[in-house]
Amino acid sequence: MTETLTDTERLTFGALLRTLIRLDGYTTPEEQAVVHNVARDLLPVEPGADVGDALAALLERSAERYRDDESVRAAAEAVTRPEARDAIYGALYEISSSGTITSVESQLLDWLAERWNIRISEVDAPAG
């Protein structure tokens, strides 16, 4: 899933991730592992550096720049590259689906999918 995001796109990812975590209320150890794996794909991390440190710095920077839900939504609206939208949405979906997707997480993902014109396919749906 490796996609090169601009700094602003990374900050938007960080802001949306913070929102997702806040909406869920907690993260399980399994979700934390997925967050780190996703962050490793989306963030520029020097070889040997700790992805957790890069993620913490990103979340802190995004919190300073996007202080409320309105500014986070505005930032999301400003992401226009389809590749960035797909990478960010895919990362957030992967993180959410590592546990049970709550209704508030689903609302955020649905809002993003609608705004970004993301087509969701049920590739792994069981045959029935």
C-alpha positions in Angstrom: 0.0 0.0 0.0 3.0 2.3 0.0 2.0 5.7 -1.3 4.0 8.9 -1.1 1.9 11.5 0.6 2.7 15.2 0.7 3.3 16.7 4.1 -0.2 18.2 4.1 -1.7 14.9 3.2 0.2 13.2 6.0 -1.1 15.8 8.4 -4.6 15.2 7.2 -4.1 11.5 7.7 -2.9 12.2 11.2 -5.9 14.4 12.0 -8.3 11.8 10.6 -6.5 9.0 12.6 -6.8 11.1 15.8 -10.5 11.6 15.1 -11.0 7.9 14.5 -9.2 7.0 17.7 -11.2 9.5 19.6 -14.5 8.3 18.2 -13.7 4.7 19.1 -12.7 5.7 22.6 -9.8 3.3 22.9 -7.4 1.2 20.9 -6.7 -2.5 21.5 -3.2 -3.9 21.2 -4.2 -5.4 17.9 -5.4 -2.0 16.6 -2.2 -0.4 17.8 -0.2 -3.0 15.9 -2.2 -2.2 12.7 -1.8 1.5 13.2 2.0 1.1 13.4 2.0 -1.1 10.3 -0.1 1.4 8.4 2.0 4.3 9.6 5.1 2.4 8.4 3.6 2.4 4.9 2.5 6.0 4.8 5.1 7.9 6.8 8.7 8.6 5.8 10.6 6.7 8.5 14.4 6.5 8.4 15.8 3.0 8.4 16.2 1.9 12.0 14.0 4.7 13.3 11.0 3.9 15.5 7.7 4.2 13.5 6.0 5.0 16.9 8.1 8.1 17.3 7.2 9.3 13.7 3.6 8.6 14.3 3.6 10.4 17.7 5.2 13.4 16.0 2.7 13.4 13.2 -0.3 13.2 15.6 1.1 16.1 17.6 1.7 18.2 14.5 -1.8 17.4 13.2 -3.3 18.3 16.6 -1.6 21.7 16.5 -2.8 22.4 12.9 -6.3 20.9 13.1 -7.8 21.7 16.5 -11.5 20.7 15.9 -13.7 18.5 13.9 -14.5 21.3 11.5 -10.9 21.9 10.6 -10.3 18.2 10.2 -13.2 17.9 7.8 -12.0 21.0 5.9 -8.5 19.4 5.6 -10.0 16.2 4.3 -12.0 18.1 1.7 -8.7 19.7 0.6 -7.1 16.3 -0.3 -7.7 16.1 -4.0 -5.2 13.5 -5.3 -7.1 10.2 -5.9 -4.0 8.2 -4.9 -3.7 10.1 -1.6 -7.4 9.7 -0.9 -7.3 6.0 -1.6 -4.2 5.5 0.6 -5.6 7.5 3.5 -9.0 5.9 3.3 -7.5 2.4 2.9 -5.3 3.0 6.0 -8.2 4.3 8.1 -10.4 1.4 7.0 -7.7 -1.1 7.7 -7.3 0.3 11.2 -11.0 0.4 11.9 -11.6 -3.1 10.6 -8.8 -4.6 12.8 -11.6 -4.7 15.4 -15.3 -4.2 15.2 -16.1 -1.1 13.2 -18.3 1.0 15.5 -21.2 3.1 14.2 -19.3 6.3 14.8 -16.2 5.0 13.0 -18.5 3.9 10.2 -20.0 7.4 10.0 -16.6 8.9 9.5 -15.6 6.3 6.9 -18.9 6.8 5.1 -18.5 10.5 5.1 -15.0 10.2 3.6 -16.1 7.7 1.0 -18.9 10.0 -0.1 -16.8 13.2 -0.2 -13.8 11.5 -1.9 -16.0 9.4 -4.2 -14.4 6.2 -3.0 -16.1 3.0 -4.3 -16.1 0.3 -1.7 -16.2 -3.3 -3.0 -16.9 -6.4 -1.1 -14.0 -8.3 -2.5 -13.7 -10.6 0.5 -17.4 -11.2 0.9 -18.3 -14.9 1.4 -20.0 -16.6 -1.5 -23.5 -17.3 -0.7 
